[in-house]
């Protein structure tokens, strides 16, 4: 059986551990964005910063940030969960992507992993979620994230009709002394 939001939400242990990685499977009551060509987007969850996760046909997962950025972050729901487990700081990887450079994204992921506040708790969450959902470890979560966003063709609009921009941001870890030192 393929992994779906229903399978995950029925597994209370997995839901609890995913919350520790900043993923909540509770959609917003009021839609605050539209997606061109999608009549009724299926919001499946949110993160702590107010961003929304939307399941698109056929099973792509779209992320819509509260700051006006959006893009497909995973080709399947299972790939989305694997991304969140492997790289819970995936949004920061995009912030420090150097405008969408895969090499910069890999550098950022490495530096962010080295600066985790509670590495033991994150590793425990990773193990518990994988075990409770019977998931394999993602082969290349940063590469898959890059590919999904680079190929993203979803057009998301604010309620005033203005389009959201890409999730790739222009910063690199060289712009952040803590991350730059962690990568050294």
N, C-alpha and C positions, 0 to 999 in steps of 0.2 A: 504494500500500500504506500503510495507516494506521500511524502510529508505535506501537510496542509495546515492552514490556521486552525481548523477544527481539531486535528490530531494534537497539535501543540497545546491548545487551550484546554483540552480534556486531560492533559497531563499536568496536574497541579504542581508537581515537583519541578518540572521543566519551566513552567511559568514563573515560579518563585525565583529560580536561578536566573532566568532571563531578565527579570526586573533588576537584579543586582548588576546586570550589564546594560541597564538603561533602556530596555525595550518593554513597553507595556501593551498588552493586547486588549486595549479598550479604545475604540475610535472616538473622535470628537462628535458631539451632538450636532453641531452646525457645520456644514461644509464652508470653508473659507477660501476655496480655490475651485477652479474648473479645469478639466483636461479636454483639449480639443478632440472630438470624435468619440468621447466616452460620455454617455448620457448620465449614468449614475455610478461614479467611481466607488469601488469597494474599499473603503478605508479599513484596514485590519488592525491598526495600532498606531502608537505614537512613541516619541522619545521624551526625555525630560526637558528638552529645550523647546518643545512645542511643535516639533516637526511631525509629519504624518507619513505612515507607511501605507501604500495603496497597492492592492493586488490587481494587476491588469491582465486582460486576455493576452496570450494564452495562460501564462502564470508568472509574467515578469513582476518584479517588485519595484515600485517607484517610490522615491523619497521626495517629499516636499518640505523644504525648510520654512521656518517662520520668518526667515530673512529674505525671502524672494528668490531662492535657488531651488532647482529641482532636476531630477534625472533618474533614469532607471539604474538601480544599484545591483540588481541580481537578475539572472535569466530565469530562475525558478525560485519558488518559496524555500525549498531546501537549501539552495545556494545562499539565500538571504540569511537563514538561520546559521549556516556554517560561517558566513562572513562575520556576523555579530559575535559568534563564539570565538573565532580565531583572532579577530581584530575589533574588539569592542570600541576602540578609538578610531574606527573607520572614517568618521566624519572629520577628525583631525588630520588623517592621512590626506583627505581631499583638500583641506585647508592649506596644507603644506605641499601641494602637488606641483608647484612651479608652473601653474597654468595647464596642467594635464600631462605632465611628463612622468612616464612610468618609472624611470630611474629615481626621480625625486620622491615619488610615492613610496618606493621601496626603502629609500633612505629614511623617510619620515616614519614608516612603520617600524623599522629597526630602532630608531631613536625613541619613539613612543613606547615601545615594548620595554626598553631599558629604563624608562622613567616611571613605570607603573608604581603607584603608591603602595598597593597591597598585592604584590605578585602572587602570593600564596592563595589569597581569596579568589583572585581572577582564575588562577589555574584550577582551583577546586570547582569553581562555577563551570569552567570549560568541561572538565571531566564529568561532572554530574549531569550536565545537559546532554552531552554526547551519549552517555550511558543510558539516560532515561528515554532518549528519543532514538536510540540505536543508530546514531549517525557516525559516519567516518569523518576523519579530520580532512579539512579542505586542502587540496593539493597546492593551490596558489591563490589565496584569497585576494591579495592585492592586485595580481594580474587579472583575475576575474572581475574585480570591481572596476578596474581601468577599462577593460573591454566593454562591460555593460554600459558604462557612462559614455564612452566614446561612440558607441553605436546607438545611444538613446535618441529616439526621435519623438518622444512625448512632448507635447507643448502644453505647459501648465500656465494658467492665468490667474491673477488675483481677481477679486470680485469686481474691480474697476476695469478689467479687460487687459491690463498690462501683463506681458509675458514674463515669466520667471527666467532667470539666467542659469547657466550651467553650474553644477556642483564643484567643478574644478576651480580652485582659487589660485591666485598668482604667487602666494608666499612659498618659500622653501624653508627648510629647517635652519638655513643660514640666517634667517631673519629673527630667530629665537635663540638667545644665548644658551638656555637650558638644553634645548634639543640639539643645538650645534655641538655642545660639549659632550652630550650623551653619545653622539655619533662618532666622536673622535676616538 
